[in-house]
Structures are given as C-alpha cells and as structure tokens.
C-alpha cells in the first residue's frame, strides 16, 4: 500500500514539439539533448528531488520510447523509491475505452487513479520543456500560508513579449484578479511559467467538471484556471526572478544553450554552490584536445576528439572535429563527425551527423541574421556541399542524404 504524500508532482512530458522539428521528429521534446550532457527533462526532475518531492508522475505520449528508457527507474535523480519515485504514465486502455491525452487538464484527469494512491494534499503540475532551477518547496510554503486553492509561478517578461504567455494581474497581496491566455494587448508583464500547485481536492473537482464539458479544450490555461478564477477560488502568484527559459522553438533552444557560455548571465549550470542538476550519465572516454586545436569559450563533453577549431559552442559526447574543421556558435549533439576543412556556423546538429570534407553548414552569426540552420539525426552531408543559413534538413532530404553512421 502506498504511503500518503503531502505533495506529489505531475510532469507533463507528452508534447510533440513541432516547432523544434527536425530535432523532435523521432524524439519527445523533454528527451532532447541540452547543455553538453543533459536532457531537458533533467531540470524538472532534479528540481523535484532537490525540493523534497519524491513522487513524480511523468505523463508521456508523443515518441515516448527514448524518454521512457532515459527515465528508467528514476535512479539518477534519486527517484527509485519503494514508496513514490518516478512513474512513467502513458495513455492506457480502460474498460470504457482508450483516449489520447486531449490537453494538459485531461492528461492530469486521466491519471486521478495514480494520484489517489498517494492521497496527496497538494499536487504540483510541471512542464517538461523548461530550463530552470526552482525550489518548489518555497512555492508550496506560500501556497499553504495563503490557504490557496491554486498558486501559479510567474516571471516578469518584457511587455513586447507578454502576448506569448498567459498573463496574470494581481492585487497588492499577490491574489490573482485576472488571467488571460496569450492576450493581444496585455495589461501586465506577469507571465505564467506553466508551473502550478493545487490543493488536490479542489483540483480533482474542477478536472471532473472540465471532463464533462463538451465545449472545453481540456486545458489548464484556457479552461480550468479561468473557471476557478470566475468561481472565486483563492488563487495567488509565486514570483520567480532567477533564470528560466521556455525552449519550445529552435531559436530559444539555441539561446538557452548559448546562455550557458555567458559568464555574466544565464544559468551557471556547473556552479557547485547551488543545487545540482542530475542526469543519466553515459560513461565515455575522456575528451582529447589535439596539439593544434583551438577551443574558445566552449563546453566539450567526454569522448570528444577535437583537432580543429571550436568557438562559442556546446559539443556533446563522442563528437569528432577533424583538422582544419571549424565550429562556431553551434550546438553539436552526440556521435557526430565534422570532417577536414568543413565549417559549421550558427547551427544545431542532431545526433549521428556526418559533415563531409569541405562542407559548409550555415552562415556566420553576423551574416545569418537570426536564421539558425538545423540538421536532423542520422544525416550524411556530402563532401563540399553547402547548406544555407536557416535551412532545416530532415533525414533523407535531397540536400543531405540520410544514412546511419
């Protein structure tokens, strides 16, 4: 019998990530590589265990195989518990039929039986596609102090970006008085981070009501939260001012990786004075930097061999950069080879890419003018081929023949 938990977490990790194509064509977005050795899902999982939350339901749907394998029994995040731990929760067949998760609220609704096992008083709803460190326990403390039905984490954003978010207006006590999902003309800069703490009984009731409404999109931001607010529920914000990045687009994903190289800002991911981000370690040989190689302001992971030039870039494990090759302002994922005299500029390369001799991928940052080049997994780029700035190459395209290497 499961032990009662004061607070459990439900981590939404089933999104398709279509704006990150071709990186997510065969991969769930939370399983995407990040920062030289991590996956995106490492951040909320690490936040949970660092916050004392040891029971996490991970809701998967789109391309779940690699994500399921990566999470495993939750051991790397100290979530391999007899009572609690990490649980992968895909949609499943029930006596009355089988449904895909229709929206964020419906996904949580379908897993009420899982949550009931732990009789939680509070539930944290988390997203699987954000890069940040947060103490959820501090947010829970405020939730309890305010005797809230729902607490929403918010971050201040520039007014010109506010229309991309759910925007909240509060009174002087942080009580929410208005919530608008992606308003055309926002009247506040307090943006929802997609992180909620609910009092479980209240949440359960509203999810059940939402499921019975045929006109609902079954979404927290569009339906459940506005309904709770209209009904006069006790709802507050929790302000967050540290690093947070929604990596739902190619540009934001590239920017978040580059932020790791910025000593004056961004997330100091290797800082030992703050709580660790845990990850599933894949043992590799130490990296090797050749005698004539040049590495400038870059992260080089285990198993790499660097003989050319790497500047302002994130290089994952088992990447080979041959003599004369140059990589600048780029993210290179595992098991990739950049052959002699090839150039990679302002690009994101997925796993198992072979860039041929003398090939050119992308354009320098100052020329590309924001057009990031993206290469999908298992792609061979022939010798001497040029891939223009902003191109998005999938496996098997005419511009770069797909092959396993």
Secondary structure, DSSP 4 states (H G I P E B T S, - for coil): -PPP-SEEEEEE-----GGGTTTTSSS-GGGSEETTTEETHHHHHHHHHHTT--EEEEEE-TT-HHHHHHHTTSGGGT---SSSEEEEEE---BTTB-----SHHHHHHTTHHHHHTTT-SEEEEEESSEEE---HHHHHHHHHHTT-SEEEEEEE--GGGGGGSEEEEE-TT-BEEEEEET-SS-S--EEEEEEEEEEHHHHHHHHHHHHT-TT----IIIIIHHHHHHTT--EEEEE--S-EEE--SHHHHHHHHHHTT-TTSS--TT-TTSPPPP------PPPEE-TT-EEES-EE-TT-EE-SEEES-EE-TT-EE-TT-EEES-EE-SS-EE-TT-EEESEEE-SS-EE-TT-EES--HHHHTT--EEE-SSBEEPTT-EE-TT-EE-TTBTTB-B---
